[in-house]
Amino acid sequence: MLMKRKFDALILDIDGTIWNTTGIVAVAWNKAIDISGFDAPKVNAQMLQKEFGKTMDVIAKDLWPQLDCSKRDILMSHCCSEEQIALKENELDICYPGVVDTVKKIAASENIYVVSNCQSGYIELMLEKTGLTDYVKDFECFGRTGKGKAENLQLLVTRNQIQHPVYVGDTQGDADACTQAGIPFIWASYGFGTASQYYERLETFSNIRKFFDFNEEGL
């Protein structure tokens, strides 16, 4: 017996869900630390994997607690600038397997969105580098609104009059934001973090397709 699809919109996280930039970003941020002249410890990919998914101000406080708020803001601004340059220049495939092809296939019949705690310009750059600009209907981020993920999810859902969205992310923070926003959460277990509660667990991104096709009942 066939049943109707479960959701009418797919909302995606970026880091740890679509791609892994932490190796590239670590190099860029360390360059920014040198440029700043501040007495701030360097970072590495493993450190960033634990931080990505948080808002930029929280990341800065976690990484450089010895700096005052003003210096952290300046340093993070340098980091974001160097990060943009490094990612624009990157020619390596840093997407998780199957993400780009799967998004394109789902977008043929469903609306796809992006919500992230990233800085302004990061989502646009990701879409450009992955070739997904024409496949994502709308997006929102901390850098543009100054709001956390739960509020940005609600903003995007309201703006686009979405009835039955689902969000895919990789951390407990994503899960918590979805709970606050009243949106089902699918955990990308291949990403950076863990999640204790979720609607479904994805071992690979391509498995998300089953929620947007007609499936056998019970699947």
C-alpha positions, 0 to 999 in steps of 0.5 A, a space after each residue: 500500500 502506498 502512502 503520501 510523502 511525509 514533508 513538503 520542504 527540506 531545510 538543510 544545515 551546511 557544515 557537517 551536513 552538506 560539506 566539511 570545510 574545517 581543514 581549509 577554514 583552520 588554515 584561513 583562521 590561523 592566517 587571520 590570527 597572525 594578521 590580527 596581532 592578538 595573543 590568541 591560540 591557533 585552531 585546527 580542524 578538530 577544534 572547529 568541528 566541535 564549534 561549527 554549528 554554533 553562532 559566530 559570537 559563541 564560537 569566538 568566545 569558546 576559542 578565545 575566552 582571554 580576549 575581550 568582546 571587542 577584540 573577539 569581534 575584530 578577530 572573527 571578522 578577520 577570520 571570516 574574510 580569510 575564510 571566504 578567500 580560501 573557500 573561493 580559491 578551493 578546488 577540492 571536492 569537500 562535499 559529503 558523498 551524494 549531497 549535490 546529486 541528491 539535492 538536485 533530484 529532490 529539487 525537481 519536485 520539492 522546495 529546498 532551503 538552507 538555515 545556518 548559524 553562519 556569517 553573511 555571505 557563507 550560504 551564497 558562497 556554498 551554493 556557488 561552489 557546489 553549483 546549487 544556487 538554482 536549486 535552493 529557494 530561500 535561506 537564512 542565517 545568523 549573520 543576516 538576522 542576528 538570531 539563532 537557528 530556531 528563530 531563523 527556522 521560524 522566519 523562513 517557514 513563515 516567509 515561505 508559508 511552509 506547512 510540513 518542513 523537515 530539517 537536516 543537521 548534524 548536532 544536538 544544537 540543531 536538534 534543540 533548535 528544531 524542537 524550539 521551532 516545532 520542526 522534525 529533525 533528521 540527524 546527519 550522523 556522518 557529520 561533526 556531532 551527535 544527537 540524542 533525539 531525532 525523527 530519523 538518522 541518516 548514515 548517508 545523505 542520499 537516504 533523505 530521498 525516501 522522505 520525498 518519494 512515494 514509499 511502501 507503508 512502514 518504511 
